[in-house]
């Protein structure tokens, strides 16, 4: 069934009707899918009269001639083409016209022929098509597709789509205290629930079974138009579009046709407008009101409605994001408590008091050569006090807590995932056989053509049907080389910022302004972190594009393989890019400085940078907080809001520029839904959404020992992020194709890997970066009275200033008295010792304690994580029981239905038998009377009749 297709007279009649924005012109059949393409009429001239309707409807064969060559085969006439041509009879071929076409016209004609063939094949597959006449010289055309019941039922059976049956069964709830707590929780959270339609009885569930045309009596089919919802209908049509091919080379479905610009786009329609004064409510408008607005940030997400509208894959993403955001609440509360503990105990912290006490005249060695003077340790009082906010015993507890938090979160997600799988009928979901990607098929076709020209005797048939290692080796080599280059580029950027810090610190130290010299460290740290943030944001965008290109040259076979490889590459590059500067500050800064008189120099004269007197943990906290907040604010929010709007504006300007301003009699004044959806941004996958959350998960868990407030900032970001993503999906993106998925795929493995890595990194941050171990060692091994008094003096070593190299001594020292010894932070032998300036026994004792702590902490936390994993079952007990119950109910239901079917058949047989008996009774009476008259002659006949009747 084709409407307005290759028939100019039909279009005018139908145009008078006012069609629904979601249906065909007859206002009955739903639009399940839309194909869009740009068309352009021929640029060549056309004599008057040639484009008349008589010639249009004439059955004539056209041979298209381009660049002196004749196209093989024949083409159908250009029915809707207003272009002009001069018909010429080709000698020897009566009735065949020859048209000279420009290269641009030839390409357009090839596309038109491909579209016509593809649409004919769709019709053969059972779909119904409607398209508007092409009234402009160039413009957009929409092909609307409808799937009738026969096609839907056939494809639903092939795809094994589970549909609800007539049978409903009761969900047994856990009794006792858990039920009571659940009821209390439901009452408390009632104002937070979204106002969306719910099932009348939440304790009842429909029994689902894969659709089968032979068992139609099992399903509750009240209306064939609404039995399959819009998402399922579009999914079925998409499968047909993907497997329908054309005879053109490299054409393996709609994906290839879009890649070759035969069609511009293919998408299912949204369920109408999301805003408006009209009272008719649709699922899109409901999602906007109850989910995709910032005003409803406090409400729970309508996960079931999201799944129904967008499909299981997107539903699982928002369910995961919701659970992750909920889990951030307790970790934020504990992080705030840890931070407040640091604020409360700052006045009682003995080491920071000793550092701030000006009576303790700790004269420190110069921070740079020649231009820097000696300085008092008390001048770094503010830094020391600020360091205590994050470097206190509570951070060790918080690190253990966050490691267990990550394990509990992943276990709880597995349980929620299983619960959703049960209620969404995903249990027992089989991996669907995926169609090969168009790029893979193209590469395979090129290989076959190459093998035809170069034939070998020992060619393996299997190798011809697929791409082997040898075919992909150039792609793998390019991947390895470029990924290595990108990682080195990240390290180079980090090194460049290090050089900037060293040179800027040296330059500011030469300043004559006292204020500038006193704030050197703050200025350098702040500017360097901002530079790091800008570099990270720029490289993130570059790495995303590079990862996609590298995956494409690998030529993966299926979309799933392509997505997994892209995720791994993008995650590796973005992980290194985001965390490399933080790793440097945490584990490398200040470790390779040297000592007074024997410093390590960079670029012949610039000393390696040192940590602040209070340690590097404060700087690590600053670095982590600025990068995390900057990425969340700029990349996750501003980019996510601004870039789609900018793309939409550019596409609109491009369409206005390319399309001539002609009056289109076909188009109604009000734009249809397919026009509105085409303006929206195409859906490109969930990878960017997951990626930003996974990187954030790393910030929350990997270095949480240095920044306990990270979960709080992540929580505040995610409250906005959920609504931002929701608004984007509902209002700014075309409706995605529904994809069935029973888990979040490779992202779970990445989360699990980050959780395990966080244990090791936090162990090293506490042991190496913070002063937790030195303080512990001093209090229990070196302190005379078991307190922290004297800790600062214990950590400072002596240096004889006469041992400074010539030319490095401070010029014009402001110190009144002559300085004989200066102090520096390290565990080294004093100058009066036999092994002067060598590492002391305390250094080796502290180092041993650091390593012992790492091993102890790691094993303890890993053991606790395994214990939590073991204690929390992956499948909730009630769900496992319900799954078993569902199987038994399904068997009983089948047996009952089959029994009823058998009884029905038996009743039909009995009824037929009774009819047959009543019909033969009269014949028996007539036969008996006849026998009485002619008993002697017809005795045998009577007995035969009675026997026949019994039979």
Helices and strands as residue ranges (DSSP letters): E 2-3, H 8-15, E 33-40, H 53-56, E 61-66, E 69-70, E 96-100, H 103-124, E 127-131, E 138-147, H 149-159, E 162-170, H 177-188, G 190-192, E 204-210, G 213-218, H 224-227, H 230-243, H 254-259, E 265-267, H 283-290, G 294-296, H 303-310, H 312-344, H 350-356, E 363-364, E 375-376, G 377-380, H 381-390, H 393-423, H 438-453, H 461-465, H 469-509, H 514-518, H 520-554, H 559-583, I 584-588, E 594-595, E 598-599, E 601-602, E 606-607, H 617-630, I 631-638, H 639-658, H 673-679, H 687-702, H 710-727, I 728-732, H 746-764, I 765-769, H 772-777, I 778-782, H 791-795, E 796-800, G 801-803, E 821-825, H 841-871, H 877-933, H 935-950
